[in-house]
Amino acid sequence: MMSPRSDANQPLPEVTLPTCPSTRLLKNQKALVTGANSGIGRAIAVALGHAGADVVVNYLHGEDQAREVAAEIEHCGQTAIAHRADVSNEEQVQGMFRKMIAAFGTVDILINNAGIQKDAPFDEMTLEQWRTVIDVNLTGQFLCAREAIREFKRRGVVKEVSCAAGKIICISSVHEIIPWAGHVNYAASKGGVMLMMKSIAQEVAPYRIRVNSIAPGAIRTPINTAAWETPKAYDALMELVPYRRIGEVEDIGRAAVWLASDHADYVTGTSLFVDGGMTLYPGFSTGG
Ligand code: BGC
C-alpha cells in the first residue's frame, strides 16, 4: 500500500461521543434487537431505550450480560426483557416473537444484528464453518425479518406511534461490498444480507414498511479485538480508515435510532455505511 500523505499522519484528538439522545424519537415503540448482549447489538438496544422504546434484548450466550443490558434500559424508564433464542432456529424465533407480542402487544422495530465470524483460509474452510456463518448471519436475519413483516402487515400503520407500519434494520458490514480474503463465508453472508434487505424493501414498501441496513466498518467490539488491541494492529487498521479513528459502538447506536425513527421516513432499501470512509478505496488517496 502507498504511504499516506504526511499531514494525514498527524495525531488526531480523541473524540468524546455524546451518549444519550436528548429527544425521545422512538417514544411508545417496541423494538427487538438480536444479539443484544454485547458489542454493536448492546449499544443499539441501549440507544433505542434512551430514545423511548421498550426493548426485547435477545441473546444466545451471555445471559448475565443480557440482563445487564435490560437493567440499563429499565434505568431510562423503559421496559426491557432479556430473551434467549438462536436466530437460526425457526421455532425459537417464532417463540421469541410470540413472547414479545404477548408482553408488548406488537413489534415496531426489528434490529437484525446477531452475527458471527468463523474465519479460515478458503481451502481450509470446513462446511461447518461455512454453514454456521450463513445460518446465523443470513438465515437468522431472514427468519426474524419474516416474523416482523407478518406482524407489521397484520397491524398496519398506527399513526400516533409512527408514520410507518414497521421498520427493519439489518446490521450488515462494509463487507457487503468489500471482498475479504480469509473470511469468504462472512463476506458471502453480508453480500446476501444486502440483496435480501433490498428485495424485502421493494416488496413491502407499499405496506409502509421500511427496510434498511447499517453497514459498519471497523468498530471496537469483541468480534475484531485482534484488529485494534495492540498499537501495531491499530496503526495497520488506520491505513484502511481515512477518518483515522476506530468506530465506537455508540456511532452505530445513534445511526440506528435515526434510521428507525420517523426522521428517516422516506429512507428505504438503502445501506447506511458508518465506516469512517473505509469504503472510499483508501489505497487510492495517493495512488492510481
Ligand atoms: C467485521 C470486523 C472487521 C470490520 C472491518 C466487520 O464486519 O466483523 O471483524 O474489523 O468488518 O473489516
Boltz pocket constraint, residues with backbone or C-beta under 6 A from the ligand:
constraints:
  - pocket:
      binder: B
      contacts: [[A, 117], [A, 172], [A, 173], [A, 174], [A, 175], [A, 216], [A, 217], [A, 218], [A, 219], [A, 223], [A, 224], [A, 227]]
      max_distance: 6.0
